[in-house]
């Protein structure tokens, strides 16, 4: 029989449980496990017990690092966005804004579609009854918008988009498109891959002025 603290731990969690981690590494491992659980299900449906099992730890250990499921959810939003933001920034630093935007456009939408808007939708569902979630997500989405607005300004200064485009407005449209992708995933059958490809092509056609 497995020890009591290992009962109910998932196979992935049991593999990670055997590895000794520092406090910072353990915290990151918990967030990564929680990100999987939230992404595959929902904020409302997920439990800290389920997340602990996925992380290969007990609930008391989870609560040493996070005071509540809400705190853990906020950490997941930060981790999902910071990973995407850092890869985008690194690519822009490496090849410049014009080439980076061309290379990262489709893959960025896929990553946004896969994780970040899914978490946004879950949070927005809870925001109506939880002012703390509402405040956090409002601040978080503003940070995401501001990053893309600045990236678009750099793209504009490099000649990648016409000078009459409004980076602030275009950044909001970009976020709206990522949420549309999440709607399609959640509802199933609303939009096909061809629909998304056509939307992306038309957005780039407008944004770049390549009529």
CORQUIRA-V91105 format. One record per residue. N is the residue number from 1. SS is DSSP state (hx for helix, st for strand, lp for the rest). PHI is phi as a letter, one per 30 degrees, with the letter a starting at -180 (999 if undefined). PSI is psi in whole degrees, 0 to 359 (NA if undefined). Layout:
[[N | SS | PHI | PSI] [N | SS | PHI | PSI]]
//
This chain:
[[1 | lp | 999 | 140] [2 | lp | d | 152] [3 | lp | e | 154] [4 | hx | e | 322] [5 | hx | d | 349] [6 | hx | c | 351] [7 | lp | d | 133] [8 | lp | i | 354] [9 | lp | d | 136] [10 | lp | d | 165] [11 | hx | e | 316] [12 | hx | d | 320] [13 | hx | d | 321] [14 | hx | d | 323] [15 | hx | d | 318] [16 | hx | d | 332] [17 | hx | d | 329] [18 | lp | d | 350] [19 | lp | c | 128] [20 | lp | d | 128] [21 | lp | b | 151] [22 | lp | d | 170] [23 | hx | e | 318] [24 | hx | d | 319] [25 | hx | d | 321] [26 | hx | d | 318] [27 | hx | d | 315] [28 | hx | d | 322] [29 | hx | d | 322] [30 | hx | d | 315] [31 | hx | d | 318] [32 | hx | d | 318] [33 | hx | d | 317] [34 | hx | d | 324] [35 | hx | d | 319] [36 | hx | d | 314] [37 | hx | d | 313] [38 | hx | d | 319] [39 | hx | d | 325] [40 | hx | d | 342] [41 | lp | b | 246] [42 | lp | a | 162] [43 | lp | d | 313] [44 | lp | d | 322] [45 | lp | d | 336] [46 | lp | d | 147] [47 | lp | b | 157] [48 | hx | d | 331] [49 | hx | d | 317] [50 | hx | d | 317] [51 | hx | d | 319] [52 | hx | d | 317] [53 | hx | d | 317] [54 | hx | d | 326] [55 | hx | d | 350] [56 | lp | i | 30] [57 | lp | b | 175] [58 | lp | c | 162] [59 | hx | e | 318] [60 | hx | e | 323] [61 | hx | d | 319] [62 | hx | e | 316] [63 | hx | d | 348] [64 | hx | d | 332] [65 | hx | c | 331] [66 | lp | b | 130] [67 | lp | d | 340] [68 | lp | a | 167] [69 | hx | d | 326] [70 | hx | d | 315] [71 | hx | e | 320] [72 | hx | d | 321] [73 | hx | d | 318] [74 | hx | d | 319] [75 | hx | d | 325] [76 | hx | d | 316] [77 | hx | e | 315] [78 | hx | d | 318] [79 | hx | d | 315] [80 | hx | d | 317] [81 | hx | d | 317] [82 | hx | d | 324] [83 | hx | d | 316] [84 | hx | d | 314] [85 | hx | e | 315] [86 | hx | d | 323] [87 | hx | d | 322] [88 | hx | d | 314] [89 | hx | d | 320] [90 | hx | d | 319] [91 | hx | d | 320] [92 | hx | d | 321] [93 | hx | d | 327] [94 | hx | d | 313] [95 | hx | c | 358] [96 | lp | j | 159] [97 | hx | d | 323] [98 | hx | d | 307] [99 | hx | d | 323] [100 | hx | d | 318] [101 | hx | d | 320] [102 | hx | d | 319] [103 | hx | d | 322] [104 | hx | c | 349] [105 | hx | e | 298] [106 | hx | d | 317] [107 | hx | d | 326] [108 | hx | d | 316] [109 | hx | d | 321] [110 | hx | d | 318] [111 | hx | d | 320] [112 | hx | d | 316] [113 | hx | d | 322] [114 | hx | d | 324] [115 | hx | b | 297] [116 | hx | d | 307] [117 | hx | d | 330] [118 | hx | d | 316] [119 | hx | d | 322] [120 | hx | e | 314] [121 | hx | d | 319] [122 | hx | d | 317] [123 | hx | d | 320] [124 | hx | d | 323] [125 | hx | e | 321] [126 | hx | d | 339] [127 | hx | d | 331] [128 | lp | d | 333] [129 | lp | c | 2] [130 | lp | b | 100] [131 | hx | d | 331] [132 | hx | d | 317] [133 | hx | d | 319] [134 | hx | e | 314] [135 | hx | d | 316] [136 | hx | d | 313] [137 | hx | d | 325] [138 | hx | d | 314] [139 | hx | d | 317] [140 | hx | d | 312] [141 | hx | d | 329] [142 | hx | d | 320] [143 | hx | d | 319] [144 | hx | d | 314] [145 | hx | e | 313] [146 | hx | d | 324] [147 | hx | d | 311] [148 | hx | d | 325] [149 | hx | d | 318] [150 | hx | d | 321] [151 | hx | d | 321] [152 | hx | d | 325] [153 | hx | d | 318] [154 | hx | d | 319] [155 | hx | d | 320] [156 | hx | d | 316] [157 | hx | d | 332] [158 | lp | d | 1] [159 | lp | i | 11] [160 | lp | d | 335] [161 | lp | b | 153] [162 | lp | d | 153] [163 | lp | d | 343] [164 | lp | d | 0] [165 | lp | d | 145] [166 | lp | c | 105] [167 | hx | e | 324] [168 | hx | d | 313] [169 | hx | d | 318] [170 | hx | d | 327] [171 | hx | d | 321] [172 | hx | d | 321] [173 | hx | d | 320] [174 | hx | d | 315] [175 | hx | d | 321] [176 | hx | d | 322] [177 | hx | d | 323] [178 | hx | d | 325] [179 | hx | d | 324] [180 | hx | d | 319] [181 | hx | d | 321] [182 | hx | d | 321] [183 | hx | e | 314] [184 | hx | e | 318] [185 | hx | d | 315] [186 | hx | d | 319] [187 | hx | d | 328] [188 | lp | i | 121] [189 | lp | i | 358] [190 | lp | d | 315] [191 | lp | b | 138] [192 | lp | c | 172] [193 | hx | d | 323] [194 | hx | d | 322] [195 | hx | d | 314] [196 | hx | d | 319] [197 | hx | d | 321] [198 | hx | d | 320] [199 | hx | d | 314] [200 | hx | d | 319] [201 | hx | d | 318] [202 | hx | d | 324] [203 | hx | d | 315] [204 | hx | d | 324] [205 | hx | e | 316] [206 | hx | d | 312] [207 | hx | d | 319] [208 | hx | d | 347] [209 | lp | i | 20] [210 | lp | c | 70] [211 | lp | d | NA]]
//
